[in-house]
Amino acid sequence: MAVPEGTPVYQPGFDPGSVCKAPPTGGSYGTPVAEGAGFKYDEATLHELVKEWSDLATEYRRDLTHAENIATAQPPGLEYASGDNALLTRKSGEALVKALNERVAYCENMAKKYVTALGKYATAEDHARIAIKQQSEGLT
């Protein structure tokens, strides 16, 4: 399935490099799409959403490397306080690893949902194209 040309309707969320430092407010992700087949986004927007969720999952996977280092932290010394501190640090790291794995799974699931929607979108487009071609040309 080819990515459509042109800028997608979807406007990504907050850009920290932007001049505007205010976070985005509620609203829709793009301009309304004509009703039909239950779609709320155009095809370009769906492609952009797949990319956004996949990129976010990749970022969380990168963060897992650091979290795993925290989860395996060793005490800096042999005294009681160092061992206790390392134990608490490892527990915190384990909780972070678990949370990041859940976030990766969630983001991948969201990306899959939009890929599925793209398939349905393409099928609806194909059905519409066939229906239009089957209509007699001109006015009768």
C-alpha positions, 0 to 999 in steps of 0.5 A: 500500500503506497503512502499518499502524496501531500501533507497529512491532515494530522497535526502532531502534538506538542513540538518542544522546539516550537516557539509556542511552548503551550501544550496542545489542547483537546480537539480532533486530529484533523479536518473532518472527513466525509462520512462513509465506511465509518472513517474519521481520518483520511488515508494520509492521517492514518499513515502518519498515526501508524508512524507516530505510534511506531516511533513512540514504541521505538523510543520506549524500547531505547529507554529499556536499555537504561532501565535494565541498567538501573534494574541490575545496579550493584552497590558501590561499597560493601557496607549495609547502606550501599547494599540497601540503596542498591536493592531499592534502586533495583526494585525501582528499575524493575518497575520501570522496565515493566512500565516501559514494556507495557508502553511498548506493547500499547504503542505497538497495539495502537499502530496495528489498529491503524494499520488495520484501519488502513486496510479497511480504508483501502478496501472501502476505496476499492469498493467505491471505485468499482461501484463508480466504474459500474455506473453508466456514463453520462446522464440517462 
